[in-house]
Every structure is written in C-alpha cells, then in structure tokens.
Amino acid sequence: MSTLQTIVANSFPLLIGIGFISPLIALVSAIVFYGRHRERVEPEHRVPVIAFILALIVCGFGAGFLGLYLGLELACKSPNPGNLCGLWAFLVTGPILMALGIFLVGLAISFLQPKTRS
C-alpha cells in the first residue's frame, strides 16, 4: 500500500464525519447569511426567499454531482480500488462539495451591497 493510500485509509472515518456534518453547517451558514442580507438591504432590493432557496438547491446539487464524479474518478480509478471504492464519493467528496456550493451561494448573497440613495 502506498503512502497516499495509507493516509486516505487512516483518515477515512474522520472524512466521513466531515462529509456528514458539512451540509448541515452549510445550511445553517446560508440561513445566517440570508438573515444578514435581509437586515442590510431594503425590501425592494432584496433577493426573494424562493430565488435564494432555488439557488441553494441548484448549486448544492450541481456541486454534489461534481463531487460524486470526482470522488468516483479518484477512488475507483486507482491501481487497486477495492470493491467499495464508490463509498468515497458518496460519503466524502459529494457531501463536502455540496456543502461548499451551498456555503458559496450564501456568502455571495451576504456580499450584496445595499443601494445608495441619491
């Protein structure tokens, strides 16, 4: 077993935990970011809640599918993949990239500036 495979095998339980908790943390942070947006921007210039939720769903699923693809490519294309190589994608890379997509949408919404009155 190579050094990289040993590191991955030893850190797999930790990465599964991170993969499990990261979407929950991303959802909470997106709610906080949207609350910050609603406080800063006047009502006529706010992003509607429905549009924000749709953006979260689209970006979360898109990033999650990208994470699944990358995880399957990395884990199952190695020299000795084993019969459970797909678990890496579904338990680690997919959820982490989905959480990253959700977090970035929330962060982008929180950076919208209020209109200045002239």
Residue pairs with C-beta under 8 A, 6 or more apart in sequence:
1 9
5 78
5 80
12 88
12 92
15 91
15 92
16 91
16 92
18 92
18 96
19 91
19 92
19 93
19 94
19 95
19 96
20 91
20 95
22 95
22 96
22 98
22 99
22 100
23 60
23 95
23 98
23 99
23 102
25 99
26 60
26 98
26 99
26 100
26 102
26 103
26 106
27 102
29 102
29 103
29 106
29 107
30 56
30 102
30 103
30 105
30 106
31 106
32 106
33 106
33 107
33 109
33 110
34 47
34 49
34 52
34 106
34 109
34 110
36 110
37 46
37 47
37 109
37 110
37 112
38 46
40 112
40 113
40 114
41 47
41 112
41 114
41 115
42 114
42 115
45 114
45 115
47 109
47 112
52 105
52 109
55 105
55 109
56 102
56 105
56 106
59 101
59 102
59 104
59 105
60 98
60 99
60 101
60 102
60 105
61 98
62 101
63 97
63 98
63 100
63 101
63 102
64 94
64 95
64 97
64 98
64 101
65 94
66 97
67 89
67 93
67 94
67 95
67 96
67 97
67 98
68 89
68 90
68 93
68 94
69 89
70 89
70 93
70 97
71 86
71 88
71 89
71 90
71 92
71 93
71 94
72 85
72 86
72 88
72 89
74 88
74 93
75 81
75 85
75 86
75 87
75 88
75 89
76 85
76 86
78 85
